[in-house]
């Protein structure tokens, strides 16, 4: 026996389907934005650390070079 669906129930079902579809899009968009922000933050962090360590290493090489030169000359 087929179930009779009123017009209001049909509209509610259509609205519910649209809300689920929109919710899935919103979740996918939110995940994409989170991934992009995380990537941006990590790239910035690693670039900053690279610059900092490069600067520290340059200073250590200059310090070690001057000590070596003072020892032998």
Biopython code that builds the backbone (N, CA, C, O; Angstrom):
import numpy as np
from Bio.PDB.StructureBuilder import StructureBuilder

atoms = [
    (1, "UNK", "N", (0.845, -1.174, 0.000)),
    (1, "UNK", "CA", (0.000, 0.000, 0.000)),
    (1, "UNK", "C", (0.891, 1.238, 0.000)),
    (1, "UNK", "O", (1.767, 1.361, 0.857)),
    (2, "UNK", "N", (0.692, 2.136, -0.919)),
    (2, "UNK", "CA", (1.503, 3.345, -1.060)),
    (2, "UNK", "C", (1.135, 4.358, 0.008)),
    (2, "UNK", "O", (-0.040, 4.541, 0.330)),
    (3, "UNK", "N", (2.115, 4.991, 0.536)),
    (3, "UNK", "CA", (1.888, 5.997, 1.577)),
    (3, "UNK", "C", (1.575, 7.323, 0.910)),
    (3, "UNK", "O", (2.270, 7.750, -0.013)),
    (4, "UNK", "N", (0.531, 7.962, 1.383)),
    (4, "UNK", "CA", (0.134, 9.257, 0.838)),
    (4, "UNK", "C", (0.964, 10.346, 1.540)),
    (4, "UNK", "O", (1.044, 10.381, 2.768)),
    (5, "UNK", "N", (1.563, 11.212, 0.758)),
    (5, "UNK", "CA", (2.366, 12.302, 1.301)),
    (5, "UNK", "C", (1.663, 13.605, 0.973)),
    (5, "UNK", "O", (1.312, 13.875, -0.176)),
    (6, "UNK", "N", (1.466, 14.410, 2.017)),
    (6, "UNK", "CA", (0.819, 15.687, 1.779)),
    (6, "UNK", "C", (1.801, 16.645, 1.114)),
    (6, "UNK", "O", (3.006, 16.395, 1.068)),
    (7, "UNK", "N", (1.270, 17.721, 0.611)),
    (7, "UNK", "CA", (2.103, 18.717, -0.062)),
    (7, "UNK", "C", (3.118, 19.326, 0.912)),
    (7, "UNK", "O", (4.269, 19.547, 0.537)),
    (8, "UNK", "N", (2.707, 19.600, 2.159)),
    (8, "UNK", "CA", (3.605, 20.191, 3.159)),
    (8, "UNK", "C", (4.739, 19.224, 3.515)),
    (8, "UNK", "O", (5.890, 19.632, 3.672)),
    (9, "UNK", "N", (4.396, 17.944, 3.640)),
    (9, "UNK", "CA", (5.431, 16.956, 3.954)),
    (9, "UNK", "C", (6.433, 16.839, 2.812)),
    (9, "UNK", "O", (7.630, 16.666, 3.041)),
    (10, "UNK", "N", (5.942, 16.933, 1.594)),
    (10, "UNK", "CA", (6.829, 16.877, 0.434)),
    (10, "UNK", "C", (7.774, 18.054, 0.394)),
    (10, "UNK", "O", (8.952, 17.908, 0.069)),
    (11, "UNK", "N", (7.246, 19.242, 0.732)),
    (11, "UNK", "CA", (8.102, 20.433, 0.763)),
    (11, "UNK", "C", (9.155, 20.322, 1.857)),
    (11, "UNK", "O", (10.311, 20.699, 1.662)),
    (12, "UNK", "N", (8.739, 19.794, 3.019)),
    (12, "UNK", "CA", (9.690, 19.620, 4.114)),
    (12, "UNK", "C", (10.793, 18.639, 3.729)),
    (12, "UNK", "O", (11.960, 18.846, 4.065)),
    (13, "UNK", "N", (10.427, 17.587, 3.036)),
    (13, "UNK", "CA", (11.425, 16.609, 2.604)),
    (13, "UNK", "C", (12.394, 17.246, 1.605)),
    (13, "UNK", "O", (13.601, 17.010, 1.670)),
    (14, "UNK", "N", (11.862, 18.053, 0.680)),
    (14, "UNK", "CA", (12.736, 18.740, -0.276)),
    (14, "UNK", "C", (13.667, 19.712, 0.445)),
    (14, "UNK", "O", (14.851, 19.798, 0.120)),
    (15, "UNK", "N", (13.135, 20.441, 1.421)),
    (15, "UNK", "CA", (13.946, 21.395, 2.177)),
    (15, "UNK", "C", (15.009, 20.661, 2.981)),
    (15, "UNK", "O", (16.137, 21.138, 3.106)),
    (16, "UNK", "N", (14.655, 19.505, 3.525)),
    (16, "UNK", "CA", (15.613, 18.730, 4.303)),
    (16, "UNK", "C", (16.743, 18.223, 3.409)),
    (16, "UNK", "O", (17.909, 18.253, 3.804)),
    (17, "UNK", "N", (16.403, 17.761, 2.212)),
    (17, "UNK", "CA", (17.429, 17.307, 1.275)),
    (17, "UNK", "C", (18.355, 18.454, 0.892)),
    (17, "UNK", "O", (19.572, 18.280, 0.822)),
    (18, "UNK", "N", (17.779, 19.619, 0.647)),
    (18, "UNK", "CA", (18.594, 20.787, 0.280)),
    (18, "UNK", "C", (19.499, 21.196, 1.439)),
    (18, "UNK", "O", (20.658, 21.555, 1.229)),
    (19, "UNK", "N", (18.971, 21.143, 2.661)),
    (19, "UNK", "CA", (19.783, 21.514, 3.827)),
    (19, "UNK", "C", (20.940, 20.538, 4.004)),
    (19, "UNK", "O", (22.058, 20.950, 4.312)),
    (20, "UNK", "N", (20.677, 19.244, 3.811)),
    (20, "UNK", "CA", (21.766, 18.259, 3.925)),
    (20, "UNK", "C", (22.809, 18.494, 2.849)),
    (20, "UNK", "O", (24.008, 18.429, 3.120)),
    (21, "UNK", "N", (22.367, 18.765, 1.642)),
    (21, "UNK", "CA", (23.299, 19.007, 0.547)),
    (21, "UNK", "C", (24.117, 20.270, 0.825)),
    (21, "UNK", "O", (25.327, 20.280, 0.600)),
    (22, "UNK", "N", (23.474, 21.327, 1.308)),
    (22, "UNK", "CA", (24.179, 22.571, 1.626)),
    (22, "UNK", "C", (25.135, 22.359, 2.777)),
    (22, "UNK", "O", (26.239, 22.905, 2.777)),
    (23, "UNK", "N", (24.720, 21.559, 3.775)),
    (23, "UNK", "CA", (25.581, 21.279, 4.913)),
    (23, "UNK", "C", (26.842, 20.541, 4.502)),
    (23, "UNK", "O", (27.925, 20.807, 5.023)),
    (24, "UNK", "N", (26.697, 19.611, 3.564)),
    (24, "UNK", "CA", (27.866, 18.878, 3.084)),
    (24, "UNK", "C", (28.812, 19.813, 2.348)),
    (24, "UNK", "O", (30.030, 19.712, 2.498)),
    (25, "UNK", "N", (28.265, 20.712, 1.563)),
    (25, "UNK", "CA", (29.114, 21.683, 0.868)),
    (25, "UNK", "C", (29.825, 22.586, 1.864)),
    (25, "UNK", "O", (31.004, 22.900, 1.700)),
    (26, "UNK", "N", (29.099, 23.000, 2.898)),
    (26, "UNK", "CA", (29.688, 23.884, 3.897)),
    (26, "UNK", "C", (30.823, 23.183, 4.626)),
    (26, "UNK", "O", (31.873, 23.777, 4.867)),
    (27, "UNK", "N", (30.609, 21.902, 4.982)),
    (27, "UNK", "CA", (31.661, 21.152, 5.675)),
    (27, "UNK", "C", (32.877, 20.966, 4.776)),
    (27, "UNK", "O", (34.014, 21.063, 5.237)),
    (28, "UNK", "N", (32.641, 20.700, 3.504)),
    (28, "UNK", "CA", (33.761, 20.530, 2.571)),
    (28, "UNK", "C", (34.521, 21.854, 2.405)),
    (28, "UNK", "O", (35.751, 21.868, 2.355)),
    (29, "UNK", "N", (33.787, 22.946, 2.322)),
    (29, "UNK", "CA", (34.430, 24.259, 2.190)),
    (29, "UNK", "C", (35.201, 24.604, 3.455)),
    (29, "UNK", "O", (36.299, 25.156, 3.388)),
    (30, "UNK", "N", (34.624, 24.277, 4.612)),
    (30, "UNK", "CA", (35.315, 24.556, 5.869)),
    (30, "UNK", "C", (36.599, 23.742, 5.957)),
    (30, "UNK", "O", (37.630, 24.261, 6.384)),
    (31, "UNK", "N", (36.550, 22.489, 5.565)),
    (31, "UNK", "CA", (37.751, 21.647, 5.595)),
    (31, "UNK", "C", (38.816, 22.199, 4.647)),
    (31, "UNK", "O", (39.999, 22.209, 4.985)),
    (32, "UNK", "N", (38.406, 22.654, 3.471)),
    (32, "UNK", "CA", (39.369, 23.212, 2.511)),
    (32, "UNK", "C", (40.030, 24.463, 3.076)),
    (32, "UNK", "O", (41.239, 24.645, 2.934)),
    (33, "UNK", "N", (39.253, 25.316, 3.710)),
    (33, "UNK", "CA", (39.808, 26.541, 4.304)),
    (33, "UNK", "C", (40.759, 26.190, 5.447)),
    (33, "UNK", "O", (41.814, 26.809, 5.591)),
    (34, "UNK", "N", (40.389, 25.199, 6.258)),
    (34, "UNK", "CA", (41.271, 24.796, 7.355)),
    (34, "UNK", "C", (42.588, 24.241, 6.820)),
    (34, "UNK", "O", (43.653, 24.550, 7.356)),
    (35, "UNK", "N", (42.526, 23.429, 5.771)),
    (35, "UNK", "CA", (43.744, 22.885, 5.181)),
    (35, "UNK", "C", (44.620, 24.000, 4.618)),
    (35, "UNK", "O", (45.838, 23.980, 4.794)),
    (36, "UNK", "N", (44.015, 24.962, 3.949)),
    (36, "UNK", "CA", (44.791, 26.069, 3.393)),
    (36, "UNK", "C", (45.450, 26.904, 4.492)),
    (36, "UNK", "O", (46.620, 27.271, 4.382)),
    (37, "UNK", "N", (44.698, 27.197, 5.542)),
    (37, "UNK", "CA", (45.267, 27.982, 6.646)),
    (37, "UNK", "C", (46.387, 27.222, 7.350)),
    (37, "UNK", "O", (47.414, 27.804, 7.701)),
    (38, "UNK", "N", (46.186, 25.920, 7.557)),
    (38, "UNK", "CA", (47.226, 25.114, 8.189)),
    (38, "UNK", "C", (48.477, 25.084, 7.329)),
    (38, "UNK", "O", (49.589, 25.204, 7.844)),
    (39, "UNK", "N", (48.305, 24.925, 6.023)),
    (39, "UNK", "CA", (49.448, 24.917, 5.113)),
    (39, "UNK", "C", (50.173, 26.254, 5.147)),
    (39, "UNK", "O", (51.403, 26.298, 5.196)),
    (40, "UNK", "N", (49.417, 27.338, 5.122)),
    (40, "UNK", "CA", (50.023, 28.665, 5.158)),
    (40, "UNK", "C", (50.801, 28.888, 6.449)),
    (40, "UNK", "O", (51.910, 29.421, 6.422)),
    (41, "UNK", "N", (50.231, 28.486, 7.566)),
    (41, "UNK", "CA", (50.902, 28.658, 8.852)),
    (41, "UNK", "C", (52.180, 27.828, 8.906)),
    (41, "UNK", "O", (53.213, 28.313, 9.366)),
    (42, "UNK", "N", (52.118, 26.573, 8.437)),
    (42, "UNK", "CA", (53.308, 25.721, 8.477)),
    (42, "UNK", "C", (54.406, 26.230, 7.553)),
    (42, "UNK", "O", (55.582, 26.201, 7.915)),
    (43, "UNK", "N", (54.034, 26.696, 6.365)),
    (43, "UNK", "CA", (55.035, 27.245, 5.443)),
    (43, "UNK", "C", (55.697, 28.471, 6.058)),
    (43, "UNK", "O", (56.915, 28.626, 5.981)),
    (44, "UNK", "N", (54.901, 29.337, 6.664)),
    (44, "UNK", "CA", (55.449, 30.528, 7.312)),
    (44, "UNK", "C", (56.374, 30.149, 8.469)),
    (44, "UNK", "O", (57.446, 30.732, 8.633)),
    (45, "UNK", "N", (55.951, 29.169, 9.266)),
    (45, "UNK", "CA", (56.768, 28.723, 10.392)),
    (45, "UNK", "C", (58.101, 28.157, 9.916)),
    (45, "UNK", "O", (59.153, 28.512, 10.447)),
    (46, "UNK", "N", (58.059, 27.278, 8.915)),
    (46, "UNK", "CA", (59.302, 26.668, 8.435)),
    (46, "UNK", "C", (60.207, 27.691, 7.754)),
    (46, "UNK", "O", (61.429, 27.616, 7.887)),
    (47, "UNK", "N", (59.634, 28.631, 7.037)),
    (47, "UNK", "CA", (60.451, 29.676, 6.409)),
    (47, "UNK", "C", (61.113, 30.548, 7.476)),
    (47, "UNK", "O", (62.281, 30.911, 7.342)),
    (48, "UNK", "N", (60.382, 30.879, 8.520)),
    (48, "UNK", "CA", (60.956, 31.664, 9.608)),
    (48, "UNK", "C", (62.058, 30.917, 10.330)),
    (48, "UNK", "O", (63.104, 31.488, 10.641)),
    (49, "UNK", "N", (61.825, 29.630, 10.600)),
    (49, "UNK", "CA", (62.860, 28.833, 11.256)),
    (49, "UNK", "C", (64.091, 28.689, 10.377)),
    (49, "UNK", "O", (65.217, 28.733, 10.873)),
    (50, "UNK", "N", (63.887, 28.517, 9.084)),
    (50, "UNK", "CA", (65.003, 28.397, 8.157)),
    (50, "UNK", "C", (65.852, 29.677, 8.174)),
    (50, "UNK", "O", (67.079, 29.615, 8.238)),
    (51, "UNK", "N", (65.194, 30.818, 8.117)),
    (51, "UNK", "CA", (65.910, 32.089, 8.158)),
    (51, "UNK", "C", (66.644, 32.284, 9.470)),
    (51, "UNK", "O", (67.788, 32.739, 9.490)),
    (52, "UNK", "N", (65.982, 31.936, 10.567)),
    (52, "UNK", "CA", (66.613, 32.087, 11.885)),
    (52, "UNK", "C", (67.834, 31.192, 12.008)),
    (52, "UNK", "O", (68.897, 31.642, 12.435)),
    (53, "UNK", "N", (67.687, 29.921, 11.636)),
    (53, "UNK", "CA", (68.815, 28.991, 11.750)),
    (53, "UNK", "C", (69.947, 29.352, 10.796)),
    (53, "UNK", "O", (71.121, 29.189, 11.129)),
    (54, "UNK", "N", (69.594, 29.842, 9.611)),
    (54, "UNK", "CA", (70.625, 30.259, 8.663)),
    (54, "UNK", "C", (71.433, 31.420, 9.248)),
    (54, "UNK", "O", (72.657, 31.451, 9.129)),
    (55, "UNK", "N", (70.752, 32.358, 9.868)),
    (55, "UNK", "CA", (71.428, 33.502, 10.485)),
    (55, "UNK", "C", (72.312, 33.050, 11.654)),
    (55, "UNK", "O", (73.438, 33.526, 11.801)),
    (56, "UNK", "N", (71.803, 32.135, 12.482)),
    (56, "UNK", "CA", (72.590, 31.621, 13.605)),
    (56, "UNK", "C", (73.820, 30.869, 13.114)),
    (56, "UNK", "O", (74.906, 31.012, 13.675)),
    (57, "UNK", "N", (73.649, 30.072, 12.071)),
    (57, "UNK", "CA", (74.764, 29.307, 11.535)),
    (57, "UNK", "C", (75.830, 30.220, 10.937)),
    (57, "UNK", "O", (77.025, 29.957, 11.071)),
    (58, "UNK", "N", (75.402, 31.275, 10.289)),
    (58, "UNK", "CA", (76.358, 32.258, 9.740)),
    (58, "UNK", "C", (77.182, 32.872, 10.865)),
    (58, "UNK", "O", (78.397, 33.025, 10.739)),
    (59, "UNK", "N", (76.522, 33.221, 11.961)),
    (59, "UNK", "CA", (77.228, 33.794, 13.107)),
    (59, "UNK", "C", (78.219, 32.810, 13.722)),
    (59, "UNK", "O", (79.322, 33.190, 14.115)),
    (60, "UNK", "N", (77.816, 31.540, 13.803)),
    (60, "UNK", "CA", (78.727, 30.536, 14.352)),
    (60, "UNK", "C", (79.944, 30.325, 13.459)),
    (60, "UNK", "O", (81.056, 30.153, 13.958)),
    (61, "UNK", "N", (79.745, 30.337, 12.152)),
    (61, "UNK", "CA", (80.875, 30.183, 11.231)),
    (61, "UNK", "C", (81.840, 31.367, 11.341)),
    (61, "UNK", "O", (83.056, 31.178, 11.320)),
    (62, "UNK", "N", (81.314, 32.564, 11.456)),
    (62, "UNK", "CA", (82.181, 33.749, 11.595)),
    (62, "UNK", "C", (82.961, 33.669, 12.897)),
    (62, "UNK", "O", (84.162, 33.942, 12.925)),
    (63, "UNK", "N", (82.275, 33.292, 13.988)),
    (63, "UNK", "CA", (82.935, 33.169, 15.282)),
    (63, "UNK", "C", (84.019, 32.094, 15.245)),
    (63, "UNK", "O", (85.133, 32.318, 15.719)),
    (64, "UNK", "N", (83.700, 30.946, 14.689)),
    (64, "UNK", "CA", (84.684, 29.860, 14.611)),
    (64, "UNK", "C", (85.846, 30.248, 13.695)),
    (64, "UNK", "O", (86.999, 29.931, 13.988)),
    (65, "UNK", "N", (85.549, 30.926, 12.597)),
    (65, "UNK", "CA", (86.613, 31.353, 11.683)),
    (65, "UNK", "C", (87.568, 32.321, 12.333)),
    (65, "UNK", "O", (88.780, 32.210, 12.149)),
    (66, "UNK", "N", (87.049, 33.270, 13.090)),
    (66, "UNK", "CA", (87.936, 34.231, 13.769)),
    (66, "UNK", "C", (88.792, 33.536, 14.824)),
    (66, "UNK", "O", (89.965, 33.876, 14.981)),
    (67, "UNK", "N", (88.225, 32.562, 15.557)),
    (67, "UNK", "CA", (89.006, 31.835, 16.561)),
    (67, "UNK", "C", (90.132, 31.033, 15.892)),
    (67, "UNK", "O", (91.262, 31.011, 16.379)),
    (68, "UNK", "N", (89.809, 30.380, 14.777)),
    (68, "UNK", "CA", (90.825, 29.602, 14.061)),
    (68, "UNK", "C", (91.928, 30.525, 13.531)),
    (68, "UNK", "O", (93.115, 30.224, 13.657)),
    (69, "UNK", "N", (91.521, 31.649, 12.937)),
    (69, "UNK", "CA", (92.530, 32.560, 12.397)),
    (69, "UNK", "C", (93.388, 33.170, 13.490)),
    (69, "UNK", "O", (94.590, 33.345, 13.293)),
    (70, "UNK", "N", (92.803, 33.503, 14.641)),
    (70, "UNK", "CA", (93.582, 34.066, 15.742)),
    (70, "UNK", "C", (94.549, 33.022, 16.323)),
    (70, "UNK", "O", (95.648, 33.355, 16.766)),
    (71, "UNK", "N", (94.119, 31.762, 16.311)),
    (71, "UNK", "CA", (94.989, 30.711, 16.844)),
    (71, "UNK", "C", (96.222, 30.514, 15.973)),
    (71, "UNK", "O", (97.322, 30.360, 16.504)),
    (72, "UNK", "N", (96.073, 30.516, 14.663)),
    (72, "UNK", "CA", (97.193, 30.182, 13.784)),
    (72, "UNK", "C", (97.930, 31.398, 13.231)),
    (72, "UNK", "O", (99.019, 31.255, 12.675)),
    (73, "UNK", "N", (97.363, 32.575, 13.372)),
    (73, "UNK", "CA", (98.064, 33.740, 12.785)),
    (73, "UNK", "C", (98.279, 34.785, 13.806)),
    (73, "UNK", "O", (98.849, 35.834, 13.505)),
]
sb = StructureBuilder()
sb.init_structure("model")
sb.init_model(0)
sb.init_chain("A")
sb.init_seg("    ")
for serial, (resi, resn, name, xyz) in enumerate(atoms, 1):
    if name == "N":
        sb.init_residue(resn, " ", resi, " ")
    sb.init_atom(name, np.array(xyz, "f"), 0.0, 1.0, " ", f" {name:<3s}", serial, name[0])
structure = sb.get_structure()
